[in-house]
Every structure is written in C-alpha cells, then in structure tokens.
C-alpha cells in the first residue's frame, strides 16, 4: 500500500492576544474555520488546535481498537472514544496529557480481554504513536 498524505493549513493574522486565524483541511470538512486566543485559552466558542488533536486521536483510536478486535474474530457493534487533551497553564505551554475514555459493545469478549486489547490499540494507534512524547492514559469499559 502506498504512503498516504493528508493536508491542512492555518493562517494567523496579528499578535497572539488580539490576532485571529483560520484553519482549512484539504478534504473540505474544515474551510476557513476561525480560531483565536479566546477559543484556545479562554473557552470562547470555536475550535482550537488541542480540540483538533483530541478529535483526531479519538477517531484514530476508535478505528484502531475496532480493527484489532475484528482481526481477532470479535464482532464489534461500536467503539466510542472521548479524548481529553490537557495543556499546561504555565510557560511554555505544552500538551501534558491525553486521556482516552473508550466504551465498546463487542460480542463474545470479557471485560479483561477488552481492556487488554484497548491497551494494545493505545500503543499501536498511529496518532498515539505520533503523540508518544505525551502521557496517554486510558479508561476502557465493555458495555
């Protein structure tokens, strides 16, 4: 299989506090989506880089866990993952932790086996691997 490339871009105008920017993804799912100091550091409505990292991680992880379980002949009804990205308040700001909270409805599996597979998916999910410098925590619950 050939290597895959995905692209997104961001433009920022002005200084950090008063400036503003837009984010666009090649697919068109994001098109000139605004972001600002307020959306990133003050809970103003809108998106921010950390929210986008959380979305990417939750999506990738859910797919990775589903694939892992399916490859072991388990019937997956659904995997739902919420990713919470924590950024430090001090300077320099940095992402310090990501918590994955995943719940799955899977046939013919016990809770311990589900958790073991969830941990393996955490180690092997491409976004987890890319973010491996950050502490990634996991809560895995079989429904």
Secondary structure as UniProt FT lines:
FT   STRAND          8..13
FT   TURN            16..18
FT   STRAND          20..25
FT   TURN            26..27
FT   STRAND          33..36
FT   HELIX           37..41
FT   HELIX           49..71
FT   TURN            72..73
FT   STRAND          76..87
FT   STRAND          95..106
FT   HELIX           111..124
FT   HELIX           126..130
FT   TURN            131..133
FT   STRAND          135..142
//
